[in-house]
């Protein structure tokens, strides 16, 4: 990717979401993908969200990741204001374990697509990796790095299987 110019925008509804989703950044960093992170709320700062999403393309952002919990409308509001790909990342909540976040993120009306990741577990990492996959469509270096990454997964599982077989 280019000299630290962000190509992925990560937005979250609250700064308290960061510890739950920072694996997004870890995945992007693994592939050298520059990103920016901002806190904004679909409900409390809707004009900020609209301005951010509307200006993202002209600022060089190519993929947006929106993380929110509870009434998680952030990804949908972002998607309503841009033609860039939007990845929704439902954040786990105390009250309903994140089911509320998942349903609010995944239940988008027709014509406003949001690719939704899992709540917790691998969701944040997968959001970062999915952004890398999207970017790799037009970046041969990222495409090559992804191929090596995928082969590394195959090799890792083969080693684990060999280890298990030797213990049996």
C-alpha positions as CSV (number, residue, x, y, z in Angstrom):
1,X,0.0,0.0,0.0
2,X,1.1,3.6,-0.4
3,X,3.2,5.6,2.1
4,X,1.0,5.5,5.2
5,X,-2.0,7.1,3.4
6,X,-5.0,5.4,5.0
7,X,-7.0,3.2,2.6
8,X,-9.2,1.7,5.3
9,X,-11.4,3.7,7.6
10,X,-12.4,2.2,10.9
11,X,-15.2,3.9,12.8
12,X,-16.7,2.8,16.1
13,X,-19.6,4.0,18.1
14,X,-17.6,4.4,21.3
15,X,-14.0,4.4,22.4
16,X,-14.9,1.5,24.7
17,X,-15.3,-0.6,21.6
18,X,-11.6,-0.4,20.7
19,X,-10.4,-3.2,23.1
20,X,-13.0,-5.5,21.7
21,X,-12.2,-4.8,18.0
22,X,-8.5,-3.9,17.8
23,X,-7.8,-7.2,16.1
24,X,-9.0,-5.4,13.0
25,X,-5.9,-3.2,13.2
26,X,-3.6,-6.2,13.9
27,X,-4.8,-7.9,10.7
28,X,-4.3,-4.7,8.6
29,X,-0.9,-4.1,10.1
30,X,0.1,-7.7,9.2
31,X,-0.4,-6.8,5.6
32,X,1.0,-3.3,5.8
33,X,-2.4,-1.7,5.1
34,X,-2.7,1.9,6.3
35,X,-5.8,2.8,8.2
36,X,-7.4,5.5,10.3
37,X,-9.6,5.1,13.4
38,X,-12.4,7.4,14.6
39,X,-15.2,7.4,17.1
40,X,-18.5,8.6,15.9
41,X,-22.1,7.7,16.6
42,X,-25.0,7.0,14.2
43,X,-27.4,8.4,16.9
44,X,-25.4,11.1,18.7
45,X,-23.3,12.5,15.8
46,X,-25.2,11.6,12.6
47,X,-23.9,14.6,10.7
48,X,-20.3,13.7,11.6
49,X,-21.0,10.1,10.3
50,X,-22.5,11.4,7.1
51,X,-19.6,13.9,6.5
52,X,-17.1,11.2,7.2
53,X,-18.7,8.6,4.9
54,X,-19.3,11.1,2.1
55,X,-15.7,12.4,2.1
56,X,-14.0,9.0,2.5
57,X,-13.6,8.2,-1.2
58,X,-12.0,11.6,-2.0
59,X,-9.6,11.2,0.9
60,X,-8.4,7.9,-0.5
61,X,-10.3,5.5,1.7
62,X,-11.2,2.3,-0.3
63,X,-13.0,0.2,2.4
64,X,-14.9,1.2,5.5
65,X,-15.3,-0.9,8.7
66,X,-18.0,0.2,11.1
67,X,-18.1,-1.3,14.6
68,X,-21.0,-0.7,17.0
69,X,-22.8,-2.4,19.8
70,X,-26.4,-2.5,20.9
71,X,-28.6,-0.5,18.4
72,X,-25.7,-0.9,16.0
73,X,-26.8,1.3,13.1
74,X,-23.4,2.8,12.4
75,X,-22.6,0.5,9.5
76,X,-25.9,1.2,7.8
77,X,-25.7,4.9,8.2
78,X,-22.1,4.8,6.8
79,X,-23.3,2.7,3.9
80,X,-26.2,5.1,3.2
81,X,-23.7,7.8,2.5
82,X,-21.1,6.1,0.4
83,X,-20.6,3.7,-2.5
84,X,-17.5,2.3,-1.0
85,X,-17.6,-1.3,0.5
86,X,-18.8,-1.2,4.1
87,X,-18.0,-4.0,6.6
88,X,-20.2,-4.1,9.6
89,X,-18.6,-5.3,12.8
90,X,-21.2,-6.0,15.6
91,X,-19.6,-5.4,19.0
92,X,-20.5,-7.8,21.9
93,X,-22.7,-6.2,24.6
94,X,-23.4,-7.1,28.3
95,X,-27.1,-7.1,27.9
96,X,-27.6,-9.5,25.0
97,X,-24.2,-10.8,24.3
98,X,-24.0,-9.0,21.0
99,X,-27.1,-10.6,19.5
100,X,-28.6,-7.1,19.4
101,X,-25.6,-5.7,17.6
102,X,-25.6,-8.5,15.1
103,X,-29.2,-8.2,14.2
104,X,-29.0,-4.4,13.9
105,X,-26.0,-4.7,11.6
106,X,-27.0,-7.6,9.5
107,X,-30.7,-6.7,8.9
108,X,-30.0,-4.1,6.2
109,X,-32.8,-3.2,3.7
110,X,-32.3,-4.0,0.0
111,X,-30.0,-1.6,-1.9
112,X,-27.9,-0.7,1.2
113,X,-25.4,-3.5,1.4
114,X,-23.2,-4.1,4.5
115,X,-21.0,-7.2,4.8
116,X,-21.4,-8.3,8.3
117,X,-18.8,-10.1,10.4
118,X,-19.3,-12.3,13.4
119,X,-19.8,-11.0,16.9
120,X,-16.7,-11.5,19.0
121,X,-14.5,-14.6,18.3
122,X,-13.0,-14.0,14.9
123,X,-15.2,-11.1,13.8
124,X,-12.7,-8.3,14.2
125,X,-9.8,-10.2,12.7
126,X,-12.0,-11.3,9.8
127,X,-13.1,-7.7,9.2
128,X,-9.5,-6.7,8.7
129,X,-8.7,-9.7,6.6
130,X,-11.9,-9.1,4.5
131,X,-10.7,-5.5,3.9
132,X,-7.4,-6.8,2.8
133,X,-9.1,-9.2,0.4
134,X,-11.1,-6.4,-1.1
135,X,-8.0,-4.2,-1.6
136,X,-6.1,-7.2,-3.1
137,X,-8.5,-7.1,-6.0
138,X,-6.5,-4.1,-7.3
139,X,-3.1,-4.6,-5.6
140,X,-0.9,-7.4,-6.8
141,X,1.4,-7.2,-3.8
142,X,-1.5,-7.7,-1.4
143,X,-2.8,-10.5,-3.6
144,X,0.6,-12.3,-3.3
145,X,0.7,-11.7,0.4
146,X,-2.7,-13.2,0.8
147,X,-1.7,-16.2,-1.1
148,X,1.2,-16.7,1.2
149,X,-1.0,-16.2,4.2
150,X,-3.5,-18.8,3.0
151,X,-0.7,-21.3,2.4
152,X,0.6,-20.6,5.8
153,X,-2.8,-21.6,7.2
154,X,-2.6,-24.9,5.3
155,X,0.9,-25.5,6.6
156,X,-0.1,-24.7,10.2
157,X,-3.0,-27.1,10.2
158,X,-0.7,-29.8,8.6
159,X,1.8,-29.3,11.4
160,X,-1.0,-29.5,14.0
161,X,-2.3,-32.7,12.5
162,X,1.1,-34.3,12.4
163,X,1.7,-33.4,16.0
164,X,-1.7,-34.9,17.0
165,X,-1.0,-38.0,15.0
166,X,2.4,-38.5,16.7
167,X,0.6,-38.3,20.1
168,X,-2.0,-41.0,19.2
